[in-house]
Amino acid sequence: MRDNSGGISSIDLPISPQSPSQEGYSDDVPSLPVCQLSGSIHPGLASSSLGDVGSTTNAGQDTQVLANGNLSQNHGQEYSRLQLNDSDHFIARSSELMVASALPPSTRSLRPLPRKVATKYIPPRHEQQITYVQPSRQTLDQEGVDRLLTDIGRNASLMHSQTISVHMEDWAHDDDQDDVADVDEIANELDAPSTNDALPPSSSCKEVTDVSAPTIVEQKPPLLAMPPIWAESRQEVCESFDYFRSYQGGVYSSKDIVKGYLLGGSPASRDIFHCGGKVIISHGGGKSESILDYRVGAARFQQAQDQEATDKSVRALLRSYTDKRPLVLLADEKYALFPFDLGASGCTYVVLGSYWISHAWAEYQPASNGCGRVVRWKFAFRWCEGQGNPWWTSSKSNDVDMLPDPMGDCQSAPGQDLSPPNAVVSVACNKCSQKSPVVYSQGWMCLNPSCTSFWSLGGRELEQLDYDTAFLRPIEMVFTSLPELRPAKLIETMDSITTSYPFSKGWHCEKCGRLSSRFKWEHWECSNCHSIHKVPGRLRIAKEFWHQRPPAEFLHSRVGKQSGIIARRPEPFELGDGGGFTNYLTFILPHESGRIHLILGTPLANKQADEVFRQYQEQANEGELLLRRYPLRLKKLRGTFLTNYFSQNSGEPYQYVGGTGNTVPFDKAPSSVCGALALIKERSRLALQKDIPFNEILSAAYMEKQKMSFHSDSEHGLGPVVASLSLGSAAFMHFRARATSKEAKHASSNVLTLILRHGDVLIMEGDGIQQHYEHTVIPMNFRIAATARCIGTA
């Protein structure tokens, strides 16, 4: 099968007839406990449209602020005492960044790692005005090297955690996409070129050097121990871990409450991984620069935009902040601030643990747009006490003492208590009257983006800021109970049905911690250590689905208006061999594109179909029929992405499921497959009055909420006739015109809808059907389909 994008097979994600969205997911997702905490509300929230979020203020926390905005009179003296070796360290680091930018891409590392530097302020070597330019993709000359060194020196962020994080491209995982999206959309997004491949033309406006280009970095140490929860693909996380189901975004929320937050890619300015990961400051996702409509004409570049408190992801994060609800933080292997090399251990995604948001504020970040900067929301995530120390800070390895102490930057002095929740001072702005916390050691500034004094310290904007010591100090916060993050394992069911939605999800291996998608029909199997978990179940029978009443105003078919399709009257014909009589429907497509025939099954005619249905289940459960979820051929997806249904090909090789390697010859195919093929051939001969030389059959099994998205059987070498047998639950089959562009694809409506029931045989006759139309199949429950084709006869 092929979709209209050319060469990419249809991808299928879990979907129900009422497709859930990220904001209102209907499944029962565990909710983390709420801990109410009085504190200063974040700037900008009071002026937002959040009607259900109350504004609170701190009383009795006034502090004396100096005229220049500094909270310490000795602040300038402390910065003036800069040690020479720290300055040399910083300059050396800048040189490494410069050299990495000048090297060709093939010689650069893809995972930048911040290095430790002094926490003192480092003044620029001269006071000339810096003009930022777009990064060059060619080797820099000496003048370019000097300019790049100057830019880095002026814009690198020095953080209290003794790590340097120069400005890099916003990772911006969140594009405000639903967590369960149409798989065609995911395929289009994943195959889109990156923004570094098609930047807009240079303009006269001030731009920012893109330091997110791959840089030469020192090697990170390997993990001291395997994470308790980890995965190799995004799909494994979304299918196995209830707290993160976002296939495209970095923020997974339900009803404006964040469940999970993914840390990945290069950090933005002032993002930190502090106190061994007990304090993490990161930026909210969304509204980053991107490329639109890259497949239709010239690519359009969308510049980075200001984030607002009402944006979907920011709004959910702010809601979790004000409610003091814990959430789960995850990190991927490209998260530059994580101190260990996840990829060396085969981990692409890891679950860090439960965190809560202690502070949220807005600030300016450099950007390659017309203004040279954008408003970005920052969030301070803090480790929830009660779950022990972070798993990456302890190990059974004997080599632990050889590595630096990851908790060394936040060890409390003997007898020192944790800071109370209101220890961070907040100051009211004399312009907007809103309180903002003292975040930076240089002094207080208004962090309300709608205020005229926003991001101004003493009437000027600083290019370098350090976090205040009090702001990073651990805060006392007690949660009465935290949920177990390890996904529960299914043991048994009340009705012994093992084809419901929970059985289609992935699982967590207790032995090695790996999250794995369920890729085998007969049982769960860990993709790492190959541990097996099997839940016995019973076979389903066709009578179980007789009660299904599709929510439609028609019995068998509906033809779209102005589709040009002619629906002929039902015609009866005799099935023979005691099968009695049945009807078949014929739909004539316009422009002689072809004909679609639907041969209806009846209780008397379905005896053979009932037996094939039983054999399919029995042989699949025993492993005789190798139903598998095969990988899709996607170019830019990190990790394997599996189809959303189980299949096995028999007869001639079919490229859609991997060709020869995943095909079983007919002489070795189980009896269920041979029985399905015989039934399809018989019904096709009676309807078309001729024998069709089918030499391939694809058996597909769908658990509850699984489906096959829009595609067309138009691969090279396929014959003009395709026929399929439906078994089990009823399903909707929609036809629509094949799109010629991305916009037309979304605008195209269904021209024909059929309801396929147990024992029905559908025949698509004519090459024009696959050339001009595409179809999708959405089962109402557990369903098996056998589709026969003629390969190599076109």
C-alpha positions in Angstrom: 0.0 0.0 0.0 1.1 3.5 -0.6 -0.2 6.8 0.3 -0.4 9.9 -1.9 2.9 11.3 -0.5 4.7 8.8 -2.5 6.6 5.8 -1.0 5.5 6.3 2.6 3.1 3.7 3.9 0.2 4.7 5.9 0.8 5.0 9.6 -1.9 4.1 12.1 -2.3 5.5 15.6 -4.8 4.4 18.2 -8.1 6.1 17.5 -11.7 5.7 18.6 -14.8 6.8 16.8 -14.7 9.8 19.0 -11.1 10.9 18.4 -9.6 12.1 21.7 -7.5 15.3 21.7 -4.6 16.3 23.8 -6.6 18.6 25.9 -9.6 16.3 26.5 -8.4 12.8 26.4 -11.2 10.4 27.4 -9.1 7.6 28.8 -8.5 7.4 32.5 -5.0 8.8 32.9 -3.7 8.8 36.4 -3.8 12.2 37.9 -0.9 13.4 40.1 -1.8 14.7 43.6 -2.4 18.4 44.1 -0.6 20.3 46.8 -1.9 23.8 47.4 0.7 26.4 48.2 0.3 30.1 48.7 2.7 32.1 46.8 3.1 35.0 44.4 1.3 34.4 41.2 3.4 34.4 38.1 3.6 37.6 36.1 1.2 37.8 33.2 -1.3 35.3 34.6 -3.6 37.9 36.1 -4.0 39.5 32.7 -4.6 36.2 30.9 -7.9 34.7 30.0 -7.7 31.9 32.6 -10.9 32.3 34.4 -10.4 29.3 36.7 -7.1 30.3 38.0 -7.1 32.6 41.0 -4.6 35.3 41.8 -2.7 35.1 45.0 -0.1 37.4 46.5 2.4 37.3 49.3 2.1 39.7 52.1 4.8 40.9 54.3 7.6 40.1 52.0 8.8 43.6 51.2 12.5 44.1 50.6 14.7 47.1 50.0 15.7 47.4 46.4 18.6 49.6 45.4 18.2 52.3 42.8 20.1 50.2 40.2 18.0 47.2 40.9 20.6 45.2 42.8 19.8 43.5 46.1 23.4 43.6 47.3 25.6 46.6 47.7 28.6 44.3 47.3 27.3 42.8 44.1 29.7 44.8 41.9 32.7 44.1 44.1 32.0 40.3 44.0 32.0 40.4 40.2 35.2 42.4 40.1 37.1 39.6 41.8 37.4 37.3 38.8 40.1 34.7 38.9 42.4 34.5 35.9 42.1 30.8 35.4 38.3 31.1 35.2 38.6 33.7 32.5 41.0 31.5 30.5 38.6 28.6 30.9 35.8 30.6 29.4 37.9 31.8 26.5 39.1 28.3 25.8 35.5 27.1 25.7 34.5 29.8 23.3 37.3 28.8 21.1 36.0 25.3 21.0 32.6 26.5 20.0 34.1 28.7 17.3 36.1 25.9 15.8 33.1 23.5 15.9 31.0 26.0 13.9 33.7 26.4 11.3 34.1 22.6 10.8 32.1 20.8 8.1 29.0 19.0 9.5 30.5 15.6 9.0 33.2 16.2 11.6 30.9 17.7 14.3 29.3 15.9 17.2 25.5 16.1 17.4 25.1 16.4 21.1 26.5 19.6 22.7 27.6 19.4 26.3 27.9 22.4 28.6 31.2 22.6 30.5 31.8 23.9 34.0 32.9 27.5 34.2 33.1 30.1 36.9 29.9 31.6 38.3 31.5 35.1 38.3 30.5 37.7 35.7 32.9 37.9 32.8 32.9 41.3 31.1 33.2 41.6 27.3 36.7 42.3 26.0 35.5 45.5 24.4 32.4 47.6 24.4 31.7 47.9 20.7 28.1 47.2 19.5 27.8 43.6 18.2 25.8 43.0 15.1 24.5 39.4 15.0 24.5 37.6 11.7 23.0 34.4 10.4 25.3 31.4 10.8 27.5 30.6 7.8 27.7 27.0 6.5 31.2 27.5 5.2 34.5 27.5 6.9 35.1 30.9 8.6 38.1 33.1 7.9 40.1 34.7 10.7 37.8 37.8 10.8 34.8 35.6 11.0 36.4 33.6 13.8 37.2 36.7 15.8 33.6 38.0 15.3 32.2 34.6 16.4 34.3 34.6 19.5 33.1 38.1 20.4 29.4 37.1 19.9 29.8 34.0 22.0 31.6 35.9 24.8 28.8 38.5 24.9 25.9 36.1 24.8 26.9 32.9 26.6 24.9 32.3 29.8 26.8 31.7 33.0 24.7 29.7 35.4 24.9 29.2 39.1 25.1 25.4 38.6 28.6 26.0 37.1 27.6 25.1 33.6 27.7 27.2 30.5 24.8 27.2 28.1 25.2 29.6 25.1 22.1 30.4 23.2 21.0 27.5 20.9 18.1 27.0 18.7 14.8 26.6 20.6 14.0 22.9 20.9 10.3 23.7 20.8 8.9 20.2 20.9 5.4 21.5 21.2 3.6 22.6 18.1 0.2 22.5 19.7 -0.6 19.2 18.1 -3.0 16.7 19.5 -1.4 13.7 21.3 -3.3 11.3 19.1 -2.9 12.7 15.6 -3.6 11.3 12.1 -0.7 9.3 11.1 -0.5 10.9 7.7 0.1 14.2 9.4 2.9 12.7 11.5 4.5 11.2 8.4 4.4 14.6 6.7 5.9 16.4 9.8 8.6 13.8 10.2 9.7 14.0 6.6 9.8 17.8 6.6 13.2 19.4 6.2 14.7 21.0 9.3 14.8 24.7 9.8 18.5 24.7 9.4 18.1 23.3 5.8 16.0 26.2 4.6 16.5 29.4 6.5 14.9 32.6 5.2 16.9 35.2 3.3 19.1 37.5 5.4 17.4 40.8 6.3 18.6 44.1 7.5 17.1 43.4 10.9 19.2 42.3 13.8 19.6 38.6 13.9 21.2 36.1 16.2 24.0 33.8 15.5 22.7 30.2 15.6 25.0 28.5 18.1 22.8 25.4 18.0 24.9 24.1 15.1 26.7 20.9 16.0 29.7 21.6 18.1 32.8 19.7 19.2 32.2 18.6 22.8 33.9 16.5 25.3 32.5 13.0 25.8 29.8 12.5 28.4 30.3 9.7 30.9 28.1 6.6 30.4 25.2 6.0 32.7 26.1 4.5 36.0 23.0 2.3 36.0 20.2 1.7 33.6 17.1 3.9 34.1 14.1 2.3 35.7 11.9 3.5 32.8 13.4 4.0 29.3 12.6 3.5 25.6 14.3 3.6 22.2 11.4 5.2 20.3 8.8 7.9 20.8 6.1 5.4 19.9 7.2 3.1 22.8 6.8 5.9 25.2 3.4 7.0 24.0 1.9 3.5 23.9 3.4 2.3 27.2 3.6 5.4 29.5 0.3 7.0 30.6 1.9 10.3 31.6 3.2 11.1 28.1 1.3 10.3 24.9 2.3 13.3 22.7 3.8 12.0 19.4 4.8 15.4 18.2 4.7 17.9 21.1 6.9 18.2 24.2 4.1 18.9 26.5 1.4 16.3 27.1 -1.7 17.7 28.9 -5.2 16.7 29.6 -7.9 19.3 30.4 -5.3 22.0 30.8 -3.3 19.9 33.3 0.2 18.8 32.3 0.9 15.1 32.7 4.3 15.0 31.2 7.0 17.3 29.9 9.8 16.2 27.6 13.3 17.8 27.8 15.2 17.5 24.5 17.6 19.1 22.1 19.8 22.1 22.7 19.0 24.3 25.7 17.8 27.9 25.3 19.5 30.8 27.1 19.5 30.3 30.9 18.1 26.7 30.8 19.9 24.8 33.5 20.2 21.3 35.0 21.1 22.1 38.6 21.6 20.3 41.9 22.1 17.0 40.2 18.8 17.4 38.4 16.7 18.3 41.4 16.3 21.8 40.0 15.7 22.1 36.2 14.8 25.3 34.5 13.5 25.0 30.9 11.4 26.9 28.5 7.8 26.3 27.4 7.3 24.9 23.9 5.5 26.3 20.9 5.8 29.1 18.4 9.3 28.3 17.3 10.6 28.9 13.8 9.4 26.3 11.3 8.9 25.5 7.7 5.4 25.3 6.2 4.0 23.7 3.0 7.4 22.3 2.0 5.8 19.9 -0.4 3.8 22.4 -2.4 5.8 25.0 -4.2 8.4 27.0 -2.4 8.8 26.4 1.3 7.4 29.1 3.5 9.4 30.0 6.6 7.4 30.8 9.8 9.4 33.0 12.1 9.5 32.5 15.9 6.7 34.3 17.7 6.1 35.5 21.2 4.7 33.0 23.6 1.6 34.1 25.5 0.0 32.9 28.7 -3.0 31.8 26.7 -1.1 29.5 24.4 -2.1 25.9 24.7 1.1 24.5 26.2 2.0 27.5 28.3 -1.5 27.8 29.6 -1.4 24.1 30.8 2.0 24.6 32.4 0.8 27.7 34.2 -2.3 25.9 35.4 -0.1 23.1 36.8 2.1 25.8 38.4 -0.8 27.6 40.2 -2.4 24.3 41.3 1.0 23.0 42.5 0.3 19.7 40.7 3.3 17.3 40.2 4.1 16.2 36.7 6.5 13.8 35.1 9.7 15.0 33.4 11.3 12.9 30.6 14.5 13.5 28.6 15.7 12.3 25.3 19.3 11.5 24.3 19.7 14.9 22.7 19.0 16.8 25.8 22.4 18.6 26.1 22.2 19.4 29.8 21.8 15.9 31.1 25.2 14.9 32.5 25.4 11.4 31.1 25.4 9.8 27.6 22.0 8.2 27.2 22.8 7.0 23.7 25.8 5.0 24.8 23.4 2.8 26.8 20.9 2.5 24.0 18.4 4.9 25.6 16.6 7.4 23.5 14.0 8.5 26.0 14.2 8.2 29.8 11.7 9.0 32.6 13.4 11.3 35.1 10.8 11.3 37.8 8.0 13.5 39.4 8.6 17.2 39.6 6.6 20.3 40.5 6.8 23.8 39.1 7.9 26.3 41.8 8.1 29.4 39.6 7.0 30.6 36.2 8.0 33.8 34.5 8.5 35.4 31.0 11.7 36.7 29.6 13.3 37.7 26.3 15.2 35.1 24.2 17.2 35.8 21.1 15.6 34.8 17.8 16.1 35.0 14.1 13.0 37.1 13.4 12.5 40.7 12.5 12.9 41.9 16.0 15.8 39.8 17.0 14.1 38.4 20.1 10.9 36.7 21.3 9.1 36.3 24.6 9.6 32.9 26.1 8.1 31.5 29.2 10.4 29.8 31.7 9.5 27.2 34.3 11.5 26.0 37.3 10.9 22.3 37.9 11.8 20.9 41.3 12.2 17.3 42.3 9.4 15.9 44.4 10.7 14.7 47.7 9.4 11.3 48.8 10.7 9.4 45.7 14.3 9.1 46.9 17.2 10.6 45.1 17.3 10.8 41.3 18.2 7.4 39.8 21.1 8.8 37.8 22.9 10.0 41.0 23.4 6.5 42.5 24.8 3.3 41.2 26.1 -0.1 42.2 29.1 0.5 40.0 32.5 0.4 41.6 33.6 3.3 39.5 31.3 5.9 41.0 34.1 7.6 43.0 35.9 8.3 39.7 33.1 10.6 38.5 32.2 14.1 39.9 29.5 14.2 42.5 26.3 15.1 40.6 24.8 16.5 43.7 27.8 18.5 44.7 26.3 21.8 43.7 23.4 21.7 46.1 24.7 19.9 49.2 23.4 21.7 52.3 25.6 22.6 55.2 25.3 20.5 58.3 22.2 21.5 60.2 20.9 23.7 57.3 17.2 23.4 56.7 15.5 23.5 53.4 14.1 26.9 52.4 10.4 27.5 53.0 8.1 27.7 50.0 8.0 31.5 50.2 11.7 32.1 50.6 12.2 33.6 47.2 11.5 37.3 47.4 8.9 38.9 45.1 8.7 42.6 44.4 5.8 44.6 43.0 6.4 46.6 39.9 5.7 50.3 40.2 4.3 50.3 36.7 2.0 47.3 36.5 1.7 46.6 40.2 2.3 42.9 39.6 4.8 41.0 41.6 7.8 39.2 40.1 10.3 37.0 41.9 13.9 37.9 42.2 15.3 35.4 39.7 18.7 36.9 38.8 21.6 38.0 41.0 22.1 41.2 39.0 18.8 42.5 40.5 15.1 42.5 40.3 13.2 43.2 37.1 9.6 43.1 36.1 8.8 39.8 34.4 5.3 40.7 33.2 5.6 40.7 29.3 2.7 43.2 29.1 4.4 45.8 31.2 6.4 48.7 29.8 9.2 47.9 32.3 9.4 44.2 31.3 12.9 42.8 31.2 14.5 46.1 32.1 17.0 46.5 35.0 17.6 50.1 35.9 16.3 51.2 32.5 18.6 48.9 30.5 18.5 45.3 29.3 21.4 43.1 30.4 23.0 40.7 28.0 24.3 38.4 30.7 22.4 37.2 33.7 23.1 34.7 36.6 20.5 33.0 38.7 20.2 34.3 42.3 21.6 31.9 44.9 18.3 32.1 47.0 16.3 31.3 43.9 18.1 28.1 43.2 18.2 27.0 46.9 16.1 23.8 47.5 12.6 24.5 48.6 10.7 22.4 51.1 7.6 20.8 49.6 5.8 17.7 50.8 3.3 15.7 48.8 1.2 13.3 50.8 1.4 10.6 48.1 3.1 10.3 44.7 1.9 7.7 42.1 4.0 4.8 41.0 5.4 5.8 37.6 6.2 2.2 36.5 3.3 1.2 34.3 1.1 -1.6 35.7 1.1 -4.9 34.0 -2.1 -6.6 32.9 -2.7 -9.9 34.6 -6.2 -11.1 33.7 -9.6 -9.8 32.6 -13.1 -10.4 33.9 -14.4 -11.5 30.5 -11.2 -13.2 29.2 -11.2 -10.9 26.2 -7.7 -9.9 25.2 -8.4 -7.8 22.1 -9.6 -4.7 24.0 -7.7 -1.4 23.9 -5.5 -2.0 27.0 -4.1 -5.1 25.3 -3.0 -3.1 22.3 -0.8 -0.8 24.4 2.8 -1.3 25.2 4.3 -2.6 28.5 7.1 -2.0 30.9 9.6 -4.7 31.5 10.3 -5.2 35.2 13.5 -6.9 34.4 15.4 -4.2 32.4 13.1 -1.2 32.6 12.4 -1.0 28.8 9.2 0.3 27.5 8.1 -1.8 24.5 5.3 -1.5 22.0 3.3 -4.7 21.6 4.6 -5.9 18.3 3.6 -9.6 18.5 0.0 -10.7 18.6 0.4 -13.7 20.9 2.1 -11.9 23.8 4.1 -8.9 24.9 7.9 -9.2 24.4 10.6 -6.9 25.7 12.5 -5.5 22.8 15.7 -5.4 25.0 15.9 -8.6 27.1 13.2 -10.5 25.3 11.2 -11.2 28.5 7.7 -12.4 27.7 4.3 -11.6 29.3 1.2 -13.4 28.1 -2.4 -13.1 29.3 -4.6 -16.1 28.3 -7.9 -15.2 26.7 -10.8 -16.8 24.8 -11.7 -16.8 21.2 -14.3 -14.3 19.9 -17.2 -15.4 17.8 -19.1 -13.4 15.2 -22.4 -13.3 17.3 -20.6 -11.0 19.8 -20.7 -8.2 17.2 -24.3 -8.6 16.0 -25.4 -6.0 18.5 -23.3 -3.3 16.9 -25.3 -0.4 15.5 -23.0 1.9 13.6 -23.9 5.6 14.2 -25.0 6.1 10.6 -28.2 7.0 8.8 -27.6 4.2 6.2 -27.5 0.4 6.3 -24.7 -0.5 3.9 -23.5 2.5 1.9 -23.6 6.3 1.5 -22.6 8.1 -1.7 -21.3 11.6 -1.4 -23.1 14.5 -3.1 -21.5 15.6 -6.4 -19.1 12.6 -6.3 -20.2 11.3 -9.7 -20.5 7.8 -8.3 -23.5 5.7 -9.5 -24.9 3.2 -7.1 -26.6 0.3 -8.8 -29.5 -1.5 -7.3 -28.6 -4.5 -5.2 -28.5 -7.7 -7.2 -29.2 -11.2 -5.7 -27.1 -14.2 -6.7 -26.7 -17.7 -5.5 -23.6 -18.6 -3.5 -23.8 -22.4 -4.0 -22.6 -25.2 -1.7 -25.6 -24.6 0.5 -24.8 -21.0 1.1 -28.1 -19.8 -0.2 -28.7 -16.4 -1.8 -27.2 -13.0 -1.0 -27.0 -9.5 -2.5 -24.1 -7.6 -3.8 -23.9 -3.9 -4.4 -22.0 -2.2 -7.2 -20.7 1.4 -7.4 -19.6 2.8 -10.7 -16.9 5.4 -10.4 -16.8 8.4 -12.8 -14.6 8.7 -15.8 -14.4 4.9 -16.1 -12.1 4.7 -13.1 -13.5 1.3 -12.1 -16.1 -0.4 -10.0 -16.5 -1.3 -6.4 -18.5 -4.4 -5.4 -19.7 -5.3 -2.0 -20.9 -8.9 -1.5 -22.9 -9.1 1.6 -22.5 -11.9 4.1 -25.5 -13.7 5.6 -25.8 -16.0 8.6 -26.3 -19.0 6.2 -23.5 -17.9 3.9 -21.0 -17.2 6.7 -20.4 -20.8 7.9 -17.1 -20.8 6.0 -16.2 -17.3 7.3 -17.0 -18.3 10.9 -14.6 -21.2 10.6 -11.8 -19.0 9.1 -12.4 -16.5 11.9 -11.9 -19.2 14.5 -8.8 -20.5 12.9 -7.2 -17.1 12.5 -7.5 -16.4 16.3 -6.4 -19.9 17.3 -3.4 -20.0 15.1 -2.4 -16.4 15.9 -2.6 -17.0 19.7 -0.4 -20.1 19.3 2.2 -18.4 17.2 1.5 -20.5 14.1 0.3 -17.4 12.3 3.0 -14.7 12.8 0.9 -11.6 13.1 3.4 -8.7 13.7 3.5 -4.9 13.7 6.1 -4.1 11.0 8.2 -0.9 10.9 7.2 1.9 8.6 9.7 3.5 6.2 10.0 7.0 7.6 13.2 9.0 7.0 13.4 11.4 9.9 11.8 9.5 12.8 14.0 8.7 15.7 13.6 5.1 16.5 11.3 2.5 14.9 7.7 3.4 14.2 5.4 0.4 13.8 2.1 0.1 12.0 -1.0 0.4 14.1 -2.2 -3.1 13.3 -0.8 -6.6 13.1 -0.3 -8.3 9.8 1.3 -11.2 8.0 1.8 -11.6 4.3 1.5 -14.9 2.3 2.3 -15.8 -1.3 4.2 -13.3 -3.4 6.4 -10.8 -1.5 4.6 -7.5 -0.8 6.8 -4.4 -0.4 4.4 -2.8 2.0 5.3 -5.3 4.8 9.0 -5.5 4.0 9.0 -7.8 0.9 10.5 -11.3 1.0 11.8 -11.2 4.6 8.2 -10.9 6.0 6.4 -13.1 3.5 5.4 -16.8 4.1 5.0 -19.0 1.0 1.6 -20.5 0.4 2.9 -24.0 1.0 3.9 -23.0 4.5 0.9 -20.7 5.3 -1.5 -21.8 8.0 -4.9 -23.1 7.2 -6.7 -19.9 8.2 -4.9 -18.0 5.4 -5.6 -20.6 2.8 -9.2 -20.7 3.8 -9.6 -17.0 3.5 -8.0 -17.0 0.1 -10.3 -19.7 -1.1 -13.4 -17.9 0.1 -12.2 -14.6 -1.6 -11.6 -16.4 -4.9 -15.0 -18.1 -4.8 -17.0 -14.9 -4.1 -15.0 -12.9 -6.6 -15.6 -15.5 -9.3 -19.3 -15.5 -8.7 -19.6 -11.6 -8.7 -17.3 -10.9 -11.7 -18.0 -14.1 -13.6 -14.3 -14.8 -14.1 -11.4 -16.3 -12.2 -9.0 -13.8 -10.6 -5.4 -15.2 -10.3 -4.7 -13.9 -6.7 -1.2 -14.8 -5.7 -0.8 -12.8 -2.5 -2.9 -12.3 0.6 -2.2 -9.9 3.5 -3.9 -10.9 6.8 -4.4 -7.9 9.1 -5.7 -8.0 12.7 -7.0 -4.9 14.6 -7.5 -4.7 18.3 -9.9 -2.2 19.7 -9.1 1.4 18.6 -6.6 0.3 16.0 -7.2 1.3 12.3 -5.6 1.6 8.9 -5.4 5.2 7.7 -5.9 6.6 4.2 -3.8 4.9 1.5 -4.1 3.4 -2.0 -3.0 0.0 -3.3 -1.0 1.6 -6.1 2.4 0.1 -5.7 4.1 -0.9 -9.0 3.3 -4.4 -10.1 -0.1 -4.7 -8.5 -2.9 -6.0 -10.7 -6.2 -4.2 -11.3 -8.3 -6.3 -8.9 -8.0 -6.2 -5.1 -10.5 -8.1 -2.9 -10.8 -8.4 0.9 -12.7 -10.5 3.4 -14.0 -8.9 6.6 -14.2 -11.0 9.8 -15.4 -10.0 13.3 -16.4 -6.5 14.1 -18.1 -4.1 11.6 -15.9 -1.4 10.1 -16.3 1.8 8.2 -14.5 2.1 4.8 -14.2 5.6 3.4 -13.1 6.5 -0.1 -11.9 10.0 -1.1 -10.2 11.5 -4.1 -6.5 11.4 -4.0 -5.0 14.7 -3.1 -2.6 16.6 -5.2 -1.4 18.9 -2.4 -1.4 19.0 1.4 -4.3 21.6 1.5 -6.4 19.6 -0.9 -5.8 16.5 1.1 -7.4 18.0 4.2 -10.2 19.6 2.2 -11.1 16.4 0.4 -14.3 14.8 1.7 -15.5 11.2 1.6 -17.1 10.4 -1.7 -18.2 6.9 -0.7 -18.7 5.2 2.7 -19.3 1.5 3.2 -20.1 -0.6 6.3 -18.2 -3.8 6.2 -19.6 -6.6 8.3 -18.6 -10.1 9.2 -18.4 -12.3 6.1 -18.6 -9.4 3.6 -16.3 -9.4 0.6 -15.3 -6.2 -1.0 -13.8 -6.1 -4.6 -12.1 -3.0 -6.1 -12.0 -3.6 -9.9 -10.0 -1.3 -12.1 -6.6 0.5 -12.0 -8.3 3.9 -11.9 -9.6 3.3 -8.3 -6.1 3.2 -6.9 -4.9 6.0 -9.2 -7.7 8.5 -8.4 -8.9 7.4 -4.9 -7.6 6.4 -1.6 -9.4 4.6 1.3 -9.3 4.0 5.0 -10.7 1.3 7.2 -11.8 2.1 10.8 -13.1 -0.9 12.7 -15.6 -0.5 15.6 -13.9 -3.3 17.6 -11.8 -6.4 17.1 -11.5 -7.2 13.4 -9.5 -9.4 11.1 -9.3 -8.7 7.3 -7.7 -10.7 4.6 -6.9 -8.8 1.4 -5.9 -10.6 -1.8 -4.0 -9.1 -4.7 -2.4 -10.0 -8.0 1.3 -9.1 -7.8 3.4 -9.1 -10.9 0.5 -9.3 -13.2 -0.1 -5.6 -13.9 
